[in-house]
Amino acid sequence: MDRKAALTSQEIRGFRPYHSGDDPRQVDWKITAKRGTLYVREPTGLEGGVSLISVDLPARTGDPEIFARFMMAISSAVEGAIAARNDCSLLVVAGPEIVRFISRIQDIREALAAFSGLLPFEPRTYLYRAPGPAALAARVRHPGAGADPCDREYHARLRDILSAFAVEKPMPFTVAIRGALSQAGAAEVRIFSLLQPGDKSHLIQFIHEAKVRGMRVILQAPAGAGTIMGVDAVEVL
């Protein structure tokens, strides 16, 4: 795990074709000459540009000051992303529910307005650690480790049950997340969360959908709050 207070690296993560509005200073002339069309460098870290920022609203805070600092950190990240790449998509979730989604924000004032009225939000539904079709399919291939390997009937019965759920249609939250990720067109997502105790299945589902699309996932959480399976890096708020 890469734990840092902030990413300030200017190393190059990759290259992509030039888009209208890109900073001309990011044009890589060597790659441009080789490909015959303009290509720009994509630096790593926040200063290099974060195209999608996701906010996991806490269900309860206990301390309004903690929530205020949490929102200030997110506002700074959005401002930095817009300043670096001229746009930023914002996704706000509360449990398995999308509270707000704005794609390709280019105006910092619009981005800050998007935070107005956001408060700790008690989810109306919970996933209760719902594994999702992908995890169920994996369990079909590898039945529980605690089962008796000689019990063929048990394994056959377990495969039948899990297979029935593994082919089910994705839940509404998963469908909504897929739509948001498609619109954002991001290569990297930065998730801000206080990681409060309780069910985090919605974050697990979100991270899974991001990884399916080959996105790099960075979790921003308080020191000592832990992490979530599947993230590529953890940064301390």
GROMACS elastic network, one bead per residue, 0.5 to 0.9 nm:
[ bonds ]
;  ai    aj funct       b0    kb
    1   231     6  0.87656   500
    1   232     6  0.70773   500
    1   233     6  0.53980   500
    1   234     6  0.64088   500
    2   232     6  0.78583   500
    2   234     6  0.58738   500
    2   235     6  0.72689   500
    3     6     6  0.87272   500
    3   233     6  0.67153   500
    3   234     6  0.51086   500
    3   236     6  0.67858   500
    4     7     6  0.66820   500
    4   233     6  0.89058   500
    4   234     6  0.72624   500
    4   236     6  0.61250   500
    5   235     6  0.57021   500
    5   236     6  0.50225   500
    5   237     6  0.66172   500
    6    45     6  0.81340   500
    6    46     6  0.78129   500
    6   235     6  0.66307   500
    6   236     6  0.75164   500
    6   237     6  0.81924   500
    7    10     6  0.89288   500
    7    44     6  0.80151   500
    7    46     6  0.58194   500
    7    47     6  0.75455   500
    7   235     6  0.81535   500
    8    44     6  0.82755   500
    8    45     6  0.58809   500
    8    46     6  0.67074   500
    8    47     6  0.63142   500
    8    48     6  0.83866   500
    9    12     6  0.87601   500
    9    43     6  0.77869   500
    9    44     6  0.62973   500
    9    45     6  0.57701   500
    9    46     6  0.82672   500
    9    47     6  0.76494   500
    9    48     6  0.80001   500
   10    13     6  0.89722   500
   10    43     6  0.55064   500
   10    44     6  0.61042   500
   10    45     6  0.71343   500
   10    47     6  0.73986   500
   10    48     6  0.66494   500
   11    42     6  0.85972   500
   11    43     6  0.54261   500
   11    44     6  0.56918   500
   11    45     6  0.82285   500
   11    48     6  0.84888   500
   12    15     6  0.79989   500
   12    41     6  0.64710   500
   12    42     6  0.57165   500
   12    44     6  0.57835   500
   12    48     6  0.83389   500
   13    41     6  0.77048   500
   13    42     6  0.55208   500
   13    43     6  0.51764   500
   13    44     6  0.51411   500
   13    45     6  0.88516   500
   13    48     6  0.87855   500
   14    40     6  0.86457   500
   14    41     6  0.61301   500
   14    42     6  0.52595   500
   14    43     6  0.71259   500
   14    44     6  0.84602   500
   15    28     6  0.81761   500
   15    31     6  0.83375   500
   15    39     6  0.63907   500
   15    40     6  0.56383   500
   15    42     6  0.56117   500
   15    43     6  0.87748   500
   16    19     6  0.88090   500
   16    38     6  0.86951   500
   16    39     6  0.54729   500
   16    40     6  0.56732   500
   16    41     6  0.68496   500
   16    42     6  0.73427   500
   17    32     6  0.88454   500
   17    37     6  0.75355   500
   17    38     6  0.60106   500
   17    40     6  0.61980   500
   18    21     6  0.86301   500
   18    22     6  0.66247   500
   18    24     6  0.88168   500
   18    27     6  0.74980   500
   18    37     6  0.81697   500
   18    38     6  0.53471   500
   18    40     6  0.55790   500
   19    22     6  0.56976   500
   19    38     6  0.87666   500
   19    39     6  0.87688   500
   19    40     6  0.86668   500
   20    23     6  0.89361   500
   21    24     6  0.84973   500
   21    85     6  0.84923   500
   21    86     6  0.72205   500
   22    25     6  0.85848   500
   22    26     6  0.76190   500
   22    27     6  0.85842   500
   22    40     6  0.80054   500
   22    85     6  0.67888   500
   22    86     6  0.73787   500
   23    26     6  0.56001   500
   23    27     6  0.75243   500
   23    40     6  0.83922   500
   23    84     6  0.83989   500
   23    85     6  0.75299   500
   23    86     6  0.85566   500
   24    27     6  0.54387   500
   24    40     6  0.79940   500
   25    28     6  0.83025   500
   25    40     6  0.84234   500
   26    39     6  0.83649   500
   26    40     6  0.51060   500
   26    41     6  0.53713   500
   26    42     6  0.77574   500
   27    31     6  0.87503   500
   27    32     6  0.77179   500
   27    38     6  0.68244   500
   27    39     6  0.56858   500
   27    41     6  0.62081   500
   28    31     6  0.57051   500
   28    32     6  0.60849   500
   28    33     6  0.87145   500
   28    38     6  0.76768   500
   28    39     6  0.58325   500
   28    40     6  0.52934   500
   28    41     6  0.60133   500
   29    33     6  0.59384   500
   29    34     6  0.84504   500
   29    38     6  0.76399   500
   29    39     6  0.74967   500
   29    40     6  0.84057   500
   30    33     6  0.53031   500
   30    34     6  0.63182   500
   30    35     6  0.87494   500
   30    39     6  0.89327   500
   31    35     6  0.60307   500
   31    36     6  0.81972   500
   31    37     6  0.84160   500
   31    38     6  0.79130   500
   31    39     6  0.63953   500
   31    40     6  0.84539   500
   32    35     6  0.52812   500
   32    36     6  0.56061   500
   32    37     6  0.52380   500
   32    39     6  0.52577   500
   32    40     6  0.81907   500
   33    36     6  0.51905   500
   33    37     6  0.70832   500
   33    38     6  0.80125   500
   34    37     6  0.81747   500
   35    38     6  0.78434   500
   35    39     6  0.81820   500
   42    48     6  0.62894   500
   42    49     6  0.75613   500
   43    46     6  0.86340   500
   43    47     6  0.75925   500
   43    49     6  0.71621   500
   44    47     6  0.74716   500
   44    48     6  0.51226   500
   44    49     6  0.73759   500
   44    50     6  0.87844   500
   45    48     6  0.52574   500
   45    49     6  0.67889   500
   45    50     6  0.75327   500
   46    49     6  0.52348   500
   46    50     6  0.57603   500
   46    77     6  0.73685   500
   46    80     6  0.69312   500
   46    81     6  0.66092   500
   46    84     6  0.82120   500
   47    50     6  0.78922   500
   47    80     6  0.66322   500
   47    81     6  0.70315   500
   47    83     6  0.85390   500
   47    84     6  0.60779   500
   47    85     6  0.89242   500
   48    81     6  0.79041   500
   48    84     6  0.63019   500
   48    85     6  0.77177   500
   49    80     6  0.75451   500
   49    82     6  0.76452   500
   49    83     6  0.82618   500
   49    84     6  0.52599   500
   49    85     6  0.54739   500
   49    86     6  0.88163   500
   49    87     6  0.89024   500
   49    88     6  0.85685   500
   50    53     6  0.70931   500
   50    77     6  0.82551   500
   50    78     6  0.81188   500
   50    80     6  0.82314   500
   50    81     6  0.51477   500
   50    82     6  0.82454   500
   50    84     6  0.81995   500
   50    85     6  0.77377   500
   50    87     6  0.88322   500
   50    88     6  0.69253   500
   50    89     6  0.87978   500
   50   186     6  0.82726   500
   50   187     6  0.85612   500
   50   188     6  0.65603   500
   50   189     6  0.70145   500
   50   190     6  0.72898   500
   51    78     6  0.89894   500
   51    81     6  0.67152   500
   51    82     6  0.83207   500
   51    85     6  0.76942   500
   51    87     6  0.68822   500
   51    89     6  0.59351   500
   51    90     6  0.85713   500
   51   104     6  0.79774   500
   51   184     6  0.75751   500
   51   185     6  0.81833   500
   51   186     6  0.55595   500
   51   187     6  0.73719   500
   51   188     6  0.66001   500
   51   189     6  0.69980   500
   51   190     6  0.86193   500
   52    78     6  0.88505   500
   52    81     6  0.86972   500
   52    88     6  0.58204   500
   52    90     6  0.59296   500
   52    91     6  0.75039   500
   52   103     6  0.85506   500
   52   104     6  0.86236   500
   52   181     6  0.85837   500
   52   184     6  0.67418   500
   52   185     6  0.84757   500
   52   186     6  0.60055   500
   52   187     6  0.82444   500
   52   188     6  0.65251   500
   52   190     6  0.64569   500
   52   191     6  0.87145   500
   53    74     6  0.81926   500
   53    77     6  0.80205   500
   53    78     6  0.71867   500
   53    81     6  0.89224   500
   53    88     6  0.73948   500
   53    89     6  0.62983   500
   53    90     6  0.51222   500
   53    91     6  0.62844   500
   53    92     6  0.84799   500
   53   188     6  0.86921   500
   53   189     6  0.57148   500
   53   191     6  0.61218   500
   53   192     6  0.76242   500
   54    89     6  0.84433   500
   54    90     6  0.59372   500
   54    92     6  0.56574   500
   54    93     6  0.75359   500
   54   189     6  0.69716   500
   54   190     6  0.60332   500
   54   192     6  0.61264   500
   54   193     6  0.86423   500
   55    74     6  0.78036   500
   55    90     6  0.78604   500
   55    91     6  0.62209   500
   55    93     6  0.61567   500
   55    94     6  0.84010   500
   55   190     6  0.85402   500
   55   191     6  0.59629   500
   55   193     6  0.63924   500
   56    91     6  0.87273   500
   56    92     6  0.61724   500
   56    93     6  0.51765   500
   56    94     6  0.58921   500
   56    95     6  0.75369   500
   56   191     6  0.72218   500
   56   192     6  0.60419   500
   56   194     6  0.76799   500
   56   195     6  0.84345   500
   56   203     6  0.81157   500
   57    60     6  0.87843   500
   57    92     6  0.70318   500
   57    93     6  0.61411   500
   57    94     6  0.51285   500
   57    95     6  0.78539   500
   57   118     6  0.82564   500
   57   119     6  0.74940   500
   57   120     6  0.58639   500
   57   121     6  0.62298   500
   57   122     6  0.86927   500
   57   192     6  0.85693   500
   57   193     6  0.70166   500
   57   194     6  0.81415   500
   58    61     6  0.65705   500
   58    67     6  0.83008   500
   58    94     6  0.71127   500
   58    95     6  0.86334   500
   58   119     6  0.82862   500
   58   120     6  0.51519   500
   58   121     6  0.62484   500
   58   122     6  0.76610   500
   58   193     6  0.74224   500
   58   194     6  0.66887   500
   58   195     6  0.79594   500
   58   196     6  0.70585   500
   59    94     6  0.74281   500
   59    95     6  0.82833   500
   59   119     6  0.89887   500
   59   120     6  0.52759   500
   59   123     6  0.68479   500
   59   196     6  0.81953   500
   60    63     6  0.87410   500
   60   120     6  0.56865   500
   60   121     6  0.71717   500
   60   122     6  0.72206   500
   60   196     6  0.83987   500
   61    64     6  0.64386   500
   61    65     6  0.88528   500
   61    66     6  0.71720   500
   61    67     6  0.65013   500
   61   120     6  0.69181   500
   61   194     6  0.89939   500
   61   196     6  0.86655   500
   62    65     6  0.89951   500
   62    66     6  0.83375   500
   62    67     6  0.88986   500
   63    66     6  0.55091   500
   63    67     6  0.69318   500
   63    68     6  0.89877   500
   64    67     6  0.51790   500
   64    68     6  0.61865   500
   64    69     6  0.87408   500
   65    69     6  0.62132   500
   65    70     6  0.84796   500
   66    69     6  0.52367   500
   66    70     6  0.61108   500
   66    71     6  0.87409   500
   67    71     6  0.62289   500
   67    72     6  0.85929   500
   67   119     6  0.83098   500
   67   120     6  0.78992   500
   67   194     6  0.87988   500
   68    71     6  0.52411   500
   68    72     6  0.62044   500
   68    73     6  0.87285   500
   69    73     6  0.62130   500
   69    74     6  0.87146   500
   70    73     6  0.53219   500
   70    74     6  0.65237   500
   70    75     6  0.88580   500
   70   192     6  0.82092   500
   70   193     6  0.83399   500
   70   194     6  0.78948   500
   70   237     6  0.77280   500
   71    74     6  0.50685   500
   71    75     6  0.61585   500
   71    76     6  0.86547   500
   71   115     6  0.81129   500
   71   118     6  0.89288   500
   72    75     6  0.50500   500
   72    76     6  0.62247   500
   72    77     6  0.86426   500
   73    76     6  0.52203   500
   73    77     6  0.63032   500
   73    78     6  0.88129   500
   73   192     6  0.87904   500
   73   237     6  0.72274   500
   74    77     6  0.50420   500
   74    78     6  0.62519   500
   74    79     6  0.86334   500
   74   192     6  0.71488   500
   75    78     6  0.51901   500
   75    79     6  0.61787   500
   75    80     6  0.85569   500
   75   111     6  0.80837   500
   75   112     6  0.67524   500
   75   115     6  0.80163   500
   76    79     6  0.51105   500
   76    80     6  0.60704   500
   76    81     6  0.85855   500
   77    80     6  0.50738   500
   77    81     6  0.61478   500
   77    82     6  0.87102   500
   78    81     6  0.50840   500
   78    82     6  0.62433   500
   78    83     6  0.85345   500
   78    87     6  0.89649   500
   78    88     6  0.67916   500
   78    89     6  0.86272   500
   78    90     6  0.81383   500
   78   108     6  0.79256   500
   78   111     6  0.72198   500
   78   112     6  0.83821   500
   79    82     6  0.52831   500
   79    83     6  0.60844   500
   79    84     6  0.85649   500
   79    88     6  0.87113   500
   79   108     6  0.61582   500
   79   111     6  0.78640   500
   79   112     6  0.84078   500
   80    83     6  0.51013   500
   80    84     6  0.60854   500
   80    85     6  0.85694   500
   81    84     6  0.51469   500
   81    85     6  0.59739   500
   81    86     6  0.72438   500
   81    87     6  0.68619   500
   81    88     6  0.60903   500
   82    85     6  0.53135   500
   82    88     6  0.56677   500
   82   105     6  0.76543   500
   82   106     6  0.63137   500
   82   107     6  0.76249   500
   82   108     6  0.68965   500
   83    86     6  0.55878   500
   83    87     6  0.77982   500
   83   106     6  0.89476   500
   83   108     6  0.84188   500
   84    87     6  0.81566   500
   85    88     6  0.76032   500
   85   106     6  0.88942   500
   86   104     6  0.87527   500
   86   105     6  0.81065   500
   86   106     6  0.55489   500
   86   107     6  0.81204   500
   87   103     6  0.87052   500
   87   104     6  0.52131   500
   87   105     6  0.50718   500
   87   107     6  0.76751   500
   87   108     6  0.88949   500
   88   102     6  0.86492   500
   88   103     6  0.70639   500
   88   105     6  0.50624   500
   88   106     6  0.66856   500
   88   111     6  0.84690   500
   88   184     6  0.83493   500
   89   101     6  0.76122   500
   89   102     6  0.57363   500
   89   105     6  0.58319   500
   89   106     6  0.89715   500
   89   183     6  0.88430   500
   89   184     6  0.59135   500
   89   186     6  0.83679   500
   90   100     6  0.77247   500
   90   101     6  0.56432   500
   90   102     6  0.52651   500
   90   103     6  0.64118   500
   90   104     6  0.79457   500
   90   105     6  0.77687   500
   90   111     6  0.81007   500
   90   114     6  0.85176   500
   90   184     6  0.85306   500
   91    98     6  0.74432   500
   91    99     6  0.79132   500
   91   100     6  0.58937   500
   91   102     6  0.66415   500
   91   103     6  0.82895   500
   91   180     6  0.77864   500
   92    97     6  0.86929   500
   92    98     6  0.60246   500
   92    99     6  0.54382   500
   92   101     6  0.62548   500
   93    96     6  0.69427   500
   93    97     6  0.55702   500
   93    99     6  0.52458   500
   93   100     6  0.70370   500
   93   101     6  0.87177   500
   93   202     6  0.87870   500
   94    97     6  0.54307   500
   94    98     6  0.65061   500
   94    99     6  0.65101   500
   94   120     6  0.85644   500
   94   121     6  0.62389   500
   94   122     6  0.71721   500
   94   123     6  0.56157   500
   94   124     6  0.87097   500
   94   202     6  0.86788   500
   95    98     6  0.80879   500
   95   121     6  0.87515   500
   95   122     6  0.80510   500
   95   123     6  0.53331   500
   95   124     6  0.80176   500
   95   125     6  0.71268   500
   95   126     6  0.63246   500
   95   127     6  0.79429   500
   95   199     6  0.83617   500
   95   200     6  0.76526   500
   95   201     6  0.81614   500
   95   202     6  0.57653   500
   95   203     6  0.79570   500
   96   123     6  0.74726   500
   96   124     6  0.86132   500
   96   125     6  0.67249   500
   96   126     6  0.62688   500
   96   127     6  0.67096   500
   96   172     6  0.87238   500
   96   173     6  0.56454   500
   96   174     6  0.84243   500
   96   201     6  0.81026   500
   96   202     6  0.51109   500
   96   203     6  0.82760   500
   96   205     6  0.89713   500
   97   123     6  0.73024   500
   97   124     6  0.81473   500
   97   125     6  0.77741   500
   97   126     6  0.89486   500
   97   172     6  0.88641   500
   97   173     6  0.62395   500
   97   176     6  0.86522   500
   97   202     6  0.84555   500
   98   101     6  0.71987   500
   98   173     6  0.76036   500
   98   176     6  0.75793   500
   98   177     6  0.80220   500
  100   114     6  0.81081   500
  101   180     6  0.72792   500
  102   105     6  0.67331   500
  102   111     6  0.86266   500
  102   114     6  0.81205   500
  102   180     6  0.87829   500
  102   184     6  0.86092   500
  103   180     6  0.80101   500
  103   183     6  0.66034   500
  103   184     6  0.56179   500
  104   183     6  0.86103   500
  104   184     6  0.67503   500
  105   108     6  0.75954   500
  105   110     6  0.70335   500
  105   111     6  0.63768   500
  106   109     6  0.88801   500
  106   110     6  0.77335   500
  106   111     6  0.78799   500
  107   110     6  0.52186   500
  107   111     6  0.64130   500
  107   112     6  0.88350   500
  108   112     6  0.61895   500
  108   113     6  0.85182   500
  109   112     6  0.51649   500
  109   113     6  0.61057   500
  109   114     6  0.86402   500
  110   113     6  0.50258   500
  110   114     6  0.62832   500
  111   114     6  0.51371   500
  111   115     6  0.70985   500
  112   115     6  0.54631   500
  112   116     6  0.71057   500
  113   116     6  0.52615   500
  113   117     6  0.88390   500
  114   117     6  0.82545   500
  114   118     6  0.83595   500
  115   118     6  0.56452   500
  116   119     6  0.87826   500
  118   121     6  0.81412   500
  122   125     6  0.89229   500
  123   126     6  0.69467   500
  126   129     6  0.83839   500
  126   130     6  0.89906   500
  126   199     6  0.75115   500
  126   201     6  0.81303   500
  126   202     6  0.79633   500
  127   130     6  0.52777   500
  127   131     6  0.87566   500
  127   199     6  0.75632   500
  127   200     6  0.82826   500
  127   201     6  0.59274   500
  127   202     6  0.65787   500
  128   131     6  0.89556   500
  128   199     6  0.60041   500
  128   200     6  0.80468   500
  128   201     6  0.64804   500
  128   202     6  0.87838   500
  129   132     6  0.88675   500
  129   199     6  0.65100   500
  129   200     6  0.70699   500
  129   202     6  0.80003   500
  129   204     6  0.85989   500
  130   201     6  0.63799   500
  130   202     6  0.85194   500
  130   205     6  0.85990   500
  131   134     6  0.75576   500
  131   135     6  0.54384   500
  131   136     6  0.65125   500
  131   201     6  0.76004   500
  131   204     6  0.84747   500
  131   205     6  0.78269   500
  132   135     6  0.56793   500
  132   136     6  0.63266   500
  132   137     6  0.87346   500
  132   165     6  0.86100   500
  132   166     6  0.73887   500
  132   170     6  0.74627   500
  132   171     6  0.82555   500
  132   174     6  0.89324   500
  132   205     6  0.73450   500
  133   136     6  0.50472   500
  133   137     6  0.59841   500
  133   138     6  0.86075   500
  133   163     6  0.89693   500
  133   165     6  0.68904   500
  133   167     6  0.64837   500
  133   168     6  0.70220   500
  133   169     6  0.82398   500
  133   170     6  0.72588   500
  134   137     6  0.51944   500
  134   138     6  0.64042   500
  134   139     6  0.88371   500
  134   166     6  0.69667   500
  134   208     6  0.88905   500
  135   138     6  0.50825   500
  135   139     6  0.63431   500
  135   140     6  0.87589   500
  135   166     6  0.79976   500
  136   139     6  0.50100   500
  136   140     6  0.62721   500
  136   141     6  0.88450   500
  136   162     6  0.60488   500
  136   163     6  0.73160   500
  136   165     6  0.72172   500
  136   166     6  0.52302   500
  136   167     6  0.89390   500
  137   140     6  0.50496   500
  137   141     6  0.66291   500
  137   142     6  0.87893   500
  137   162     6  0.72690   500
  137   163     6  0.66962   500
  137   165     6  0.86069   500
  137   166     6  0.53842   500
  137   167     6  0.81644   500
  138   141     6  0.52299   500
  138   142     6  0.62180   500
  138   143     6  0.84573   500
  138   166     6  0.89994   500
  139   143     6  0.52991   500
  139   144     6  0.71668   500
  139   159     6  0.80343   500
  139   162     6  0.74022   500
  139   163     6  0.89569   500
  140   143     6  0.58738   500
  140   158     6  0.75498   500
  140   159     6  0.50910   500
  140   160     6  0.81949   500
  140   161     6  0.88223   500
  140   162     6  0.60617   500
  140   163     6  0.63829   500
  140   166     6  0.83915   500
  141   159     6  0.78969   500
  142   145     6  0.79777   500
  143   146     6  0.86165   500
  143   147     6  0.74659   500
  143   155     6  0.66501   500
  143   158     6  0.73007   500
  143   159     6  0.74287   500
  144   147     6  0.56361   500
  144   155     6  0.86973   500
  144   158     6  0.89539   500
  145   148     6  0.82044   500
  145   149     6  0.86028   500
  146   149     6  0.86981   500
  147   150     6  0.86001   500
  147   151     6  0.76739   500
  147   154     6  0.79619   500
  147   155     6  0.79268   500
  148   151     6  0.53911   500
  148   152     6  0.84841   500
  148   154     6  0.82345   500
  148   155     6  0.86640   500
  149   152     6  0.71444   500
  149   154     6  0.89673   500
  149   155     6  0.80108   500
  150   153     6  0.87841   500
  150   154     6  0.89214   500
  150   155     6  0.89942   500
  151   154     6  0.54053   500
  151   155     6  0.66069   500
  151   156     6  0.88551   500
  152   155     6  0.52653   500
  152   156     6  0.61425   500
  152   157     6  0.85761   500
  153   156     6  0.51673   500
  153   157     6  0.61145   500
  153   158     6  0.85675   500
  154   157     6  0.52064   500
  154   158     6  0.61226   500
  154   159     6  0.86450   500
  155   158     6  0.50329   500
  155   159     6  0.60952   500
  155   160     6  0.86048   500
  156   159     6  0.51943   500
  156   160     6  0.62894   500
  156   161     6  0.87912   500
  157   160     6  0.52084   500
  157   161     6  0.63669   500
  157   162     6  0.87690   500
  158   161     6  0.52266   500
  158   162     6  0.61462   500
  158   163     6  0.83599   500
  159   162     6  0.52805   500
  159   163     6  0.57651   500
  159   164     6  0.84744   500
  160   163     6  0.52318   500
  160   164     6  0.63402   500
  161   164     6  0.54127   500
  161   165     6  0.69310   500
  161   166     6  0.88978   500
  162   165     6  0.53078   500
  162   166     6  0.59972   500
  162   167     6  0.89207   500
  163   167     6  0.65005   500
  163   168     6  0.89237   500
  164   167     6  0.60261   500
  164   168     6  0.70523   500
  165   168     6  0.52756   500
  165   169     6  0.88017   500
  166   169     6  0.85528   500
  167   170     6  0.87250   500
  168   171     6  0.86693   500
  170   173     6  0.80881   500
  170   174     6  0.60288   500
  170   175     6  0.64567   500
  171   174     6  0.54167   500
  171   175     6  0.64790   500
  171   176     6  0.88456   500
  172   175     6  0.50795   500
  172   176     6  0.61460   500
  172   177     6  0.86056   500
  173   176     6  0.51012   500
  173   177     6  0.61497   500
  173   178     6  0.86288   500
  173   202     6  0.81459   500
  173   205     6  0.87438   500
  173   206     6  0.89167   500
  174   177     6  0.50891   500
  174   178     6  0.61787   500
  174   179     6  0.86741   500
  174   202     6  0.87860   500
  174   205     6  0.70289   500
  174   206     6  0.74147   500
  174   209     6  0.77481   500
  175   178     6  0.51760   500
  175   179     6  0.63460   500
  175   180     6  0.87899   500
  176   179     6  0.51432   500
  176   180     6  0.62681   500
  176   181     6  0.86892   500
  177   180     6  0.50840   500
  177   181     6  0.61135   500
  177   182     6  0.85158   500
  177   205     6  0.88712   500
  177   206     6  0.67746   500
  177   209     6  0.74891   500
  177   210     6  0.88637   500
  178   181     6  0.52059   500
  178   182     6  0.61445   500
  178   183     6  0.87061   500
  178   206     6  0.86932   500
  178   209     6  0.67822   500
  178   210     6  0.83560   500
  179   182     6  0.51602   500
  179   183     6  0.63072   500
  179   184     6  0.86807   500
  180   183     6  0.52011   500
  180   184     6  0.61313   500
  180   185     6  0.86535   500
  181   184     6  0.51037   500
  181   185     6  0.61766   500
  181   186     6  0.70570   500
  181   209     6  0.83493   500
  181   210     6  0.73698   500
  181   213     6  0.85557   500
  182   185     6  0.53306   500
  182   186     6  0.80274   500
  183   186     6  0.84444   500
  186   189     6  0.69537   500
  186   215     6  0.71496   500
  187   210     6  0.89908   500
  187   213     6  0.83231   500
  187   214     6  0.72281   500
  187   216     6  0.64400   500
  188   210     6  0.84362   500
  188   214     6  0.86043   500
  188   217     6  0.59643   500
  188   218     6  0.77431   500
  189   210     6  0.77673   500
  189   215     6  0.68767   500
  189   216     6  0.62907   500
  189   217     6  0.51268   500
  189   218     6  0.63222   500
  189   219     6  0.85562   500
  190   216     6  0.84155   500
  190   217     6  0.60211   500
  190   219     6  0.59127   500
  190   220     6  0.70248   500
  191   203     6  0.89508   500
  191   217     6  0.73797   500
  191   218     6  0.61352   500
  191   220     6  0.58789   500
  191   221     6  0.83527   500
  192   195     6  0.88641   500
  192   218     6  0.86960   500
  192   219     6  0.62307   500
  192   221     6  0.62156   500
  192   237     6  0.83863   500
  193   196     6  0.80540   500
  193   219     6  0.75137   500
  193   220     6  0.63518   500
  193   221     6  0.53724   500
  193   222     6  0.80261   500
  194   220     6  0.82611   500
  194   221     6  0.54461   500
  194   222     6  0.61496   500
  194   225     6  0.72734   500
  194   237     6  0.89373   500
  195   198     6  0.84793   500
  195   200     6  0.79254   500
  195   221     6  0.66998   500
  195   222     6  0.79048   500
  195   225     6  0.60985   500
  195   226     6  0.75551   500
  195   227     6  0.79399   500
  195   228     6  0.89328   500
  196   199     6  0.87154   500
  196   200     6  0.86472   500
  196   225     6  0.77540   500
  197   200     6  0.83171   500
  199   202     6  0.78856   500
  200   203     6  0.54664   500
  200   204     6  0.65415   500
  200   205     6  0.89000   500
  200   228     6  0.84703   500
  201   205     6  0.61703   500
  201   206     6  0.85313   500
  202   205     6  0.51461   500
  202   206     6  0.61428   500
  202   207     6  0.86475   500
  203   207     6  0.60312   500
  203   208     6  0.84379   500
  203   228     6  0.79597   500
  204   207     6  0.52160   500
  204   208     6  0.61337   500
  204   209     6  0.87317   500
  204   228     6  0.71371   500
  204   229     6  0.72072   500
  204   230     6  0.77738   500
  205   208     6  0.50984   500
  205   209     6  0.63117   500
  205   210     6  0.87117   500
  206   209     6  0.52582   500
  206   210     6  0.62951   500
  206   211     6  0.87197   500
  207   210     6  0.50505   500
  207   211     6  0.61300   500
  207   212     6  0.85902   500
  207   217     6  0.70635   500
  207   228     6  0.87795   500
  207   229     6  0.84365   500
  207   230     6  0.65598   500
  207   231     6  0.70354   500
  208   211     6  0.51670   500
  208   212     6  0.61863   500
  208   213     6  0.88423   500
  208   230     6  0.72104   500
  209   212     6  0.51303   500
  209   213     6  0.66674   500
  209   215     6  0.89110   500
  210   213     6  0.53167   500
  210   214     6  0.66092   500
  210   215     6  0.53662   500
  210   216     6  0.76182   500
  210   217     6  0.73042   500
  211   215     6  0.52541   500
  211   216     6  0.69960   500
  211   217     6  0.75221   500
  211   230     6  0.78758   500
  211   231     6  0.86766   500
  212   215     6  0.74906   500
  216   231     6  0.77022   500
  216   232     6  0.63221   500
  216   233     6  0.85542   500
  217   230     6  0.79313   500
  217   231     6  0.51302   500
  217   232     6  0.53681   500
  217   233     6  0.68681   500
  217   234     6  0.88865   500
  218   231     6  0.60073   500
  218   232     6  0.58532   500
  218   234     6  0.57957   500
  218   235     6  0.72956   500
  219   227     6  0.74837   500
  219   228     6  0.81719   500
  219   231     6  0.66074   500
  219   232     6  0.79751   500
  219   233     6  0.62878   500
  219   235     6  0.61664   500
  219   236     6  0.84810   500
  220   233     6  0.86656   500
  220   234     6  0.59175   500
  220   236     6  0.57460   500
  220   237     6  0.57686   500
  221   224     6  0.83663   500
  221   225     6  0.64567   500
  221   226     6  0.78216   500
  221   227     6  0.79347   500
  221   234     6  0.73715   500
  221   235     6  0.65274   500
  221   236     6  0.53871   500
  221   237     6  0.53170   500
  222   225     6  0.54983   500
  222   226     6  0.82409   500
  222   235     6  0.82953   500
  222   236     6  0.53625   500
  222   237     6  0.50411   500
  223   226     6  0.76408   500
  223   235     6  0.84743   500
  223   236     6  0.54007   500
  223   237     6  0.70157   500
  224   227     6  0.88836   500
  224   236     6  0.86300   500
  226   234     6  0.88606   500
  227   231     6  0.78160   500
  227   234     6  0.70870   500
  228   231     6  0.63778   500
  231   234     6  0.73719   500
